Amino acid sequence: QVQLVESGGGLVQAGGSLRLSCAASGSIFSINAMNWYRQAPGKQRDMVAAITSGGRTNYADSVKGRFTISRDNAKNTVYLQMNSLKPEDTAVYYCNLNQRPNTWSTWSAYWGQGTQVTVSS
């Protein structure tokens, strides 16, 4: 069993900052990636940032230079530091875990319930 719990969402003014956290618990394998997605009303769920267990990161073009993803492997926790927030960043942010027990197994995906981030003009 795997559970993901997000926290840190809220309402901020444009230009402000917010830090999201996601704590994973349960059967967490060493081969994994922890990611942040977001979904605005009427839009599809898109990847915002990703980080592997080895520390490799990727970002959506829309957040490069403003958001930073990091993780604490000992705590199985991923963070998303969001700076210079824009109204366009308003969305429900979801934590995602992709993992597999070994290299010959398929990947499994898990999702948190999401946390609302609202950026006012």
C-alpha positions as CSV (number, residue, x, y, z in Angstrom):
1,Q,0.0,0.0,0.0
2,V,1.2,3.5,-0.9
3,Q,-0.2,6.8,0.3
4,L,0.7,10.3,-0.8
5,V,-0.4,13.3,1.2
6,E,0.1,16.8,-0.1
7,S,0.2,20.0,1.9
8,G,1.1,23.6,1.6
9,G,-1.5,24.9,-0.9
10,G,-3.3,28.1,-0.4
11,L,-4.1,31.6,-1.8
12,V,-1.3,34.0,-2.6
13,Q,-0.9,37.2,-4.5
14,A,0.9,37.3,-7.9
15,G,4.6,37.4,-7.3
16,G,4.4,35.6,-4.1
17,S,5.8,32.2,-3.1
18,L,4.5,28.9,-1.8
19,R,6.1,25.6,-0.9
20,L,4.2,22.3,-1.4
21,S,5.1,19.1,0.3
22,C,4.2,15.5,-0.4
23,A,4.9,12.7,2.0
24,A,4.9,9.1,0.7
25,S,4.3,6.2,3.0
26,G,3.9,2.5,2.6
27,S,5.9,0.2,0.3
28,I,8.3,2.6,-1.4
29,F,10.9,1.1,-3.8
30,S,14.3,2.6,-4.4
31,I,13.7,2.9,-8.1
32,N,11.2,5.7,-8.4
33,A,10.4,9.2,-9.5
34,M,8.3,11.7,-7.6
35,N,6.5,14.3,-9.6
36,W,4.2,17.3,-9.4
37,Y,1.3,17.7,-11.8
38,R,-1.4,20.4,-11.9
39,Q,-4.8,20.7,-13.3
40,A,-6.8,23.8,-13.9
41,P,-10.6,23.8,-14.4
42,G,-11.4,22.5,-17.9
43,K,-7.8,21.6,-18.6
44,Q,-5.9,18.4,-18.7
45,R,-3.5,17.3,-15.9
46,D,0.0,18.3,-16.9
47,M,3.4,17.6,-15.5
48,V,5.0,20.5,-13.7
49,A,8.2,19.0,-12.3
50,A,9.8,15.6,-11.8
51,I,12.7,14.3,-9.9
52,T,14.1,10.8,-9.9
53,S,15.5,8.9,-6.9
54,G,18.9,9.8,-8.3
55,G,18.2,13.5,-8.2
56,R,17.6,14.1,-11.9
57,T,15.0,16.9,-12.5
58,N,12.8,18.0,-15.3
59,Y,10.4,21.0,-15.5
60,A,7.7,22.2,-17.7
61,D,8.7,25.2,-19.8
62,S,6.1,27.3,-18.1
63,V,7.7,27.0,-14.7
64,K,11.4,26.9,-15.5
65,G,13.3,29.4,-13.4
66,R,10.5,29.9,-11.0
67,F,9.8,26.5,-9.5
68,T,12.2,24.1,-7.9
69,I,11.6,20.5,-7.1
70,S,13.6,18.6,-4.5
71,R,13.3,15.5,-2.4
72,D,14.4,13.9,0.8
73,N,14.9,10.3,0.1
74,A,15.2,9.4,3.8
75,K,11.7,10.8,4.4
76,N,10.2,9.8,1.1
77,T,9.1,13.4,0.7
78,V,9.1,15.6,-2.4
79,Y,8.8,19.4,-2.3
80,L,7.9,22.1,-4.8
81,Q,9.1,25.6,-4.1
82,M,7.1,28.0,-6.2
83,N,8.4,31.5,-6.6
84,S,7.2,34.5,-8.7
85,L,3.7,32.9,-8.9
86,K,1.4,34.0,-11.6
87,P,-2.4,33.8,-11.9
88,E,-1.8,31.2,-14.6
89,D,-0.3,28.9,-11.9
90,T,-3.7,28.6,-10.3
91,A,-4.7,24.9,-10.3
92,V,-5.0,21.8,-8.2
93,Y,-1.5,20.4,-7.7
94,Y,-1.1,16.6,-7.4
95,C,1.8,14.6,-6.1
96,N,2.7,11.6,-8.2
97,L,4.9,8.6,-7.5
98,N,6.1,6.2,-10.2
99,Q,8.1,3.2,-9.0
100,R,9.1,-0.4,-9.7
101,P,10.8,-3.0,-7.4
102,N,13.4,-3.9,-10.0
103,T,14.4,-3.2,-13.6
104,W,12.5,-6.1,-15.1
105,S,9.2,-5.0,-13.5
106,T,6.6,-2.6,-14.8
107,W,6.1,0.8,-13.3
108,S,3.3,1.5,-10.9
109,A,1.8,5.0,-10.4
110,Y,0.2,6.5,-7.4
111,W,-1.5,9.8,-6.8
112,G,-2.3,12.1,-4.0
113,Q,-5.6,13.9,-3.5
114,G,-4.4,17.2,-4.6
115,T,-4.0,20.6,-3.0
116,Q,-5.5,23.9,-4.3
117,V,-3.1,26.7,-5.3
118,T,-4.8,30.0,-6.1
119,V,-2.8,33.0,-7.3
120,S,-4.7,36.3,-7.3
121,S,-4.0,39.2,-9.7
